Amino acid sequence: MFNLKTGEVIRRFKGHTGMVNCVDVQRGGAAQGLIASASDDGTVRVWSEDAKEEIEVVELGFPITTVRALFLSLAPSPCPSPASRR
């Protein structure tokens, strides 16, 4: 996690063993402060801004290029969908 004004690293999330392809953050509602990340290691991990480790891991067994978890808002994802890359 970075400070957007200074670029300083505020926190590192450790858990994925492959390249992280997408991150989505919930900024409102009951799930505020949750972060979902998708990786080439075949997992989606859910993090809390406050926790030191992931709070949920979903193993899919194949590289994940985008993430959109159910707890996240209905706002457009900042990550491109596979269809938009064609």
C-alpha positions in Angstrom: 0.0 0.0 0.0 1.4 3.4 -1.0 0.9 7.0 0.1 -0.5 8.5 -3.1 1.0 11.9 -2.3 4.5 10.9 -1.5 4.8 7.4 -3.1 6.1 6.1 0.2 5.4 2.4 0.9 3.0 2.3 3.9 2.5 -1.5 4.1 3.4 -4.6 2.2 1.0 -7.5 1.8 2.8 -10.8 1.7 1.2 -14.1 0.6 1.1 -14.4 -3.2 3.8 -16.5 -4.8 3.2 -15.2 -8.3 2.8 -11.8 -9.9 -0.2 -9.8 -8.6 -2.3 -8.8 -11.6 -5.2 -6.9 -10.0 -6.2 -5.3 -6.7 -9.7 -4.0 -5.8 -10.5 -2.1 -2.6 -13.8 -1.6 -0.7 -14.1 1.9 0.6 -17.6 1.9 1.9 -20.3 -0.1 3.4 -20.1 -3.0 5.9 -16.9 -4.4 4.2 -15.0 -1.1 4.3 -11.3 -1.6 4.4 -11.2 -5.0 2.6 -8.8 -5.5 -0.2 -9.0 -8.3 -2.8 -5.9 -9.3 -4.9 -5.6 -11.7 -7.9 -2.4 -13.4 -8.9 -0.6 -15.7 -11.4 -0.2 -18.1 -8.5 -3.9 -19.1 -9.0 -5.3 -17.5 -5.8 -7.5 -14.6 -4.9 -6.6 -13.3 -1.5 -8.8 -11.0 0.7 -7.0 -8.7 3.1 -8.0 -6.3 5.8 -6.2 -3.0 5.9 -5.6 -3.8 9.6 -4.7 -7.5 9.6 -1.1 -8.6 9.1 -2.1 -11.7 7.0 -4.8 -12.4 4.5 -8.2 -13.2 6.0 -9.4 -15.4 3.1 -7.7 -17.3 0.3 -9.5 -18.8 -2.7 -7.4 -21.3 -4.6 -8.5 -21.6 -8.3 -5.4 -23.4 -9.7 -4.9 -21.2 -12.7 -3.6 -17.6 -13.2 -6.2 -14.9 -12.2 -6.0 -11.7 -14.3 -8.8 -9.7 -12.7 -10.8 -9.7 -9.4 -14.2 -8.5 -8.5 -15.3 -9.9 -5.2 -19.0 -9.9 -4.0 -18.2 -7.6 -1.1 -16.8 -4.9 -3.3 -18.9 -1.9 -4.5 -20.8 -1.8 -7.8 -18.5 0.9 -9.1 -16.5 0.1 -12.2 -13.4 -1.9 -11.5 -10.0 -0.2 -12.1 -8.8 -3.5 -13.6 -9.5 -4.3 -17.2 -11.8 -7.2 -17.9 -10.4 -10.0 -20.3 -12.9 -8.8 -23.0 -11.6 -5.3 -22.9 -8.0 -6.5 -23.7 -9.0 -7.9 -27.1 
